[in-house]
Amino acid sequence: MAVPKKRTSIAKKRIRKNIWKGKGYTSALKIVTGWKFLYNQTVNSHWLRTHPKPKGFGFLSRQSNKTL
């Protein structure tokens, strides 16, 4: 025969909820810090500073060549 459970206290509910939210926060924080690291690696890389982006391959340069 089924017996009803005792009611869970508000304090236990709050603790479990905070643990659940904390796990989501830490995983999101790991993702953000990982992306920041990758972004800083590309921005500060030596290769990008020594090899500038070539000019003349954009949309505006193609458009200006057609008019000439």
C-alpha positions as CSV (number, residue, x, y, z in Angstrom):
1,M,0.0,0.0,0.0
2,A,1.3,3.5,-0.9
3,V,2.2,5.7,2.0
4,P,2.5,9.5,1.5
5,K,6.0,10.9,2.0
6,K,6.8,13.4,4.6
7,R,7.0,17.0,3.4
8,T,10.4,18.3,2.5
9,S,11.4,21.3,4.5
10,I,11.9,24.7,2.8
11,A,15.6,24.8,3.9
12,K,16.3,21.5,2.1
13,K,14.5,22.7,-1.0
14,R,16.6,25.9,-1.0
15,I,19.9,24.1,-0.5
16,R,19.1,21.7,-3.4
17,K,18.0,24.5,-5.6
18,N,21.2,26.5,-4.9
19,I,23.4,23.5,-5.6
20,W,21.6,22.9,-8.9
21,K,22.0,26.6,-9.9
22,G,25.6,26.6,-8.8
23,K,26.4,23.7,-11.1
24,G,25.0,25.6,-14.0
25,Y,26.9,28.7,-13.1
26,T,30.3,26.9,-12.8
27,S,29.8,25.2,-16.2
28,A,28.9,28.5,-17.8
29,L,31.9,30.1,-16.2
30,K,34.2,27.4,-17.6
31,I,32.8,28.0,-21.1
32,V,33.2,31.8,-20.9
33,T,36.8,31.6,-19.6
34,G,37.7,29.0,-22.3
35,W,36.4,31.3,-25.0
36,K,38.2,34.3,-23.5
37,F,41.4,32.3,-23.5
38,L,41.0,31.3,-27.2
39,Y,40.1,34.9,-28.2
40,N,43.2,36.3,-26.4
41,Q,45.3,33.6,-28.1
42,T,44.2,34.8,-31.5
43,V,44.4,38.5,-30.8
44,N,47.8,38.3,-29.2
45,S,49.4,35.7,-31.5
46,H,52.7,36.6,-33.0
47,W,51.8,35.3,-36.5
48,L,48.9,37.7,-36.9
49,R,51.0,40.6,-35.8
50,T,53.8,39.8,-38.3
51,H,51.5,38.9,-41.2
52,P,49.0,41.7,-41.7
53,K,45.6,41.0,-43.4
54,P,45.9,41.4,-47.2
55,K,44.0,44.3,-48.7
56,G,42.0,44.3,-51.9
57,F,39.9,41.1,-51.3
58,G,36.9,42.7,-49.8
59,F,33.4,43.6,-51.1
60,L,34.2,47.2,-51.6
61,S,37.4,46.6,-53.6
62,R,35.6,44.3,-56.0
63,Q,32.9,46.9,-56.4
64,S,35.4,49.7,-57.1
65,N,37.2,47.6,-59.7
66,K,34.0,47.0,-61.7
67,T,33.3,50.8,-61.9
68,L,36.8,51.5,-63.3
